[in-house]
Amino acid sequence: MPQTVCPAAGTMFTPSGFSPHLASTCSEADPVIEDEGGPQEARGPGACLAEGPPITSASLDTLIQHLVPTTDYYPEKAYVFTFLLSARLFISPPELLARLCETCIKQQQLDQSPMDMAKVRKFGPKILQLLTEWTETFPTDFREEKMVGLFKDIIHRIAPCDEAYWKTLNKVLQTLSQKLAAIAQGEECIVKVNASSVSSISDKLVAFKTKSPPIQKEMLSICNDPYTLAQQLTHIELEHLSHIGPEEFVQAFVQKDKLVSTQPCFSEQKKKTTNLEAYVRWFNRLCYLVATEICMPAKKKQRAQVIEFFIDVARECFNIGNFNSLMAIISGMNMSPVSRLKKTWGKAKTAKFFILEHQMDPTGNFYNYRTALRGAAHRSQTANSNREKIVIPFFSLLIKDIYFLNEGCANRLPNGHVHFAKFVELARQVGEFMTWKQMECPFETDRSILHYLHTAPIFSEDGLYLASYESESPENQVEKDRWKALRSNILGKTKELKELREHHGS
């Protein structure tokens, strides 16, 4: 069924990969591994995360200290990603970067003259690498001028030791500027697509179900090859994924910290989940588009053909590794206005559909799907062909996993320490997604098909029910009453219908 960003509180899923170790840390009485003194020059969180016992919790100050590079220490890449992802729940990115720079200046004595050039030459590449990683993974943090200013200031302090730092800085900022421009362009495209999608909802088309020729084009007249359509759906999925930043998963479920009196680190204006929400809307649109395409034809034989076509499209999506489109198609075919068309389903060959339904069966917390997803992920890691590297997860389930991980464990422990084990698991799930989303679509684009998928008129839920009743008569009094009400509300507007007919005829 169509999805929302935040699942209903009454629905429960067990997060995938919710490790027993992490689950145990949800208890207030659990032991805590804490490095009270902060990292030494030759030892840091890499040892804690990889070689020694994991950091389950620590004070925010200690975690920030673990992020700070020195002449002999650089934090592990996994730690950098985990902390930069989760720290925004406790401290804003500009404040975090300011703290980081302030600590570096103090530890490396960058404000003194003369500087220890040999020491700074060891430190310089490390701070530059850290800030470069930050711009690459969380580029939207640097939309704020303060972030760029802090970046330039710290490099300005170490530049006298090596002018190459300036060249590297300029290169990093140029790449960052290109990324931010691409993100802005993507957001503009989302606004346009959303506008066209909203305007494409039209229940008035139901009035023309029995007219010939049909008032609108149908999918089979645009594309009758299931593999081609599955490829174009994959284009849209990967395009959406490419715009979603890792920080959106954190910002989607941000809450006020119960142990502090301050407000969350982002206001509603800065709590941007635009791309994530747009992706959920695309899933819902595809559900309704599939249902509309099935309910629209006047003849039973044509409806059965459309059902068989989308079954084949869903199968090709499964083979590609596009699980999100697969689930959207299955959800659209399982919507009540479609599933009640018993005579139509009786005409269709549905054996393959039941196999696909089994793969996406929610039983056992989507056990079959999760098994197939692991198989696709393994194939992606060992594949030589780009076509075999595609992994597009069922996105709404990923969101629910992260939601219940967030709900299941507090961000802080009662002693005020950050519950870092929770964020290690969060980073694992988000990091896996970030790997999948970087895949470029290997299929050629078909503009006419993509345009149709984005703009083809779709019915609302009421429109779908009316189209369904027009195709196969109501079976009981409740359906008859609803049919009568829908006909009155939708088909009774003869003036609007006439205008619509004239518009499409022009």
Number of C-alpha atoms within 10 A of each C-alpha: 17 18 17 15 19 14 17 9 8 5 8 12 16 15 20 18 13 17 11 8 12 20 14 14 21 18 12 12 10 11 11 16 13 16 17 10 8 17 20 12 12 11 15 22 25 19 15 17 16 11 9 10 10 19 19 23 25 24 19 18 13 18 23 19 21 24 21 22 25 22 19 13 20 23 21 17 11 16 20 20 21 19 18 20 25 22 21 20 20 20 15 15 22 19 14 17 20 17 16 19 19 14 16 19 16 11 13 18 15 18 10 10 7 8 16 13 14 10 15 22 16 13 20 22 15 20 23 20 14 17 15 20 16 18 22 13 17 18 19 17 18 20 12 11 11 16 19 16 12 17 22 15 13 20 19 14 15 24 18 15 16 13 11 11 18 16 12 16 19 13 12 18 18 12 16 20 16 12 16 17 12 13 19 14 12 18 16 12 12 18 13 11 17 17 12 15 19 13 13 15 19 16 19 20 22 27 20 18 20 15 10 8 9 14 17 13 13 18 20 13 7 13 15 14 12 20 18 18 24 23 22 20 22 25 20 19 22 20 18 19 21 18 22 22 22 19 21 18 22 24 20 19 18 16 15 13 16 11 12 10 8 10 12 18 21 18 9 9 6 9 17 17 18 16 20 21 16 20 22 18 18 23 26 19 23 22 25 27 25 23 30 27 23 31 33 26 23 21 14 20 15 17 23 22 19 24 26 22 19 25 24 19 24 28 22 19 25 23 16 21 26 26 26 23 27 28 27 25 25 23 22 27 23 16 19 16 22 23 14 17 20 10 13 22 19 11 16 18 13 14 10 14 19 13 12 18 17 14 18 20 15 13 10 11 15 17 15 16 22 17 12 16 20 12 13 23 21 13 16 19 11 10 13 10 10 13 16 18 23 27 28 26 24 20 21 20 18 16 22 22 22 25 21 20 23 19 12 14 19 18 25 21 22 12 10 14 19 24 24 26 22 26 24 23 19 23 25 15 18 22 17 11 19 18 10 19 22 14 18 15 19 15 13 10 14 14 10 10 18 16 11 15 21 18 20 22 24 26 25 16 16 17 23 25 23 28 28 27 23 19 21 18 13 17 10 8 9 9 14 14 11 16 21 12 13 18 19 11 11 20 18 13 13 12 9 13 18 11 11 16 16 10 9 9 8 6
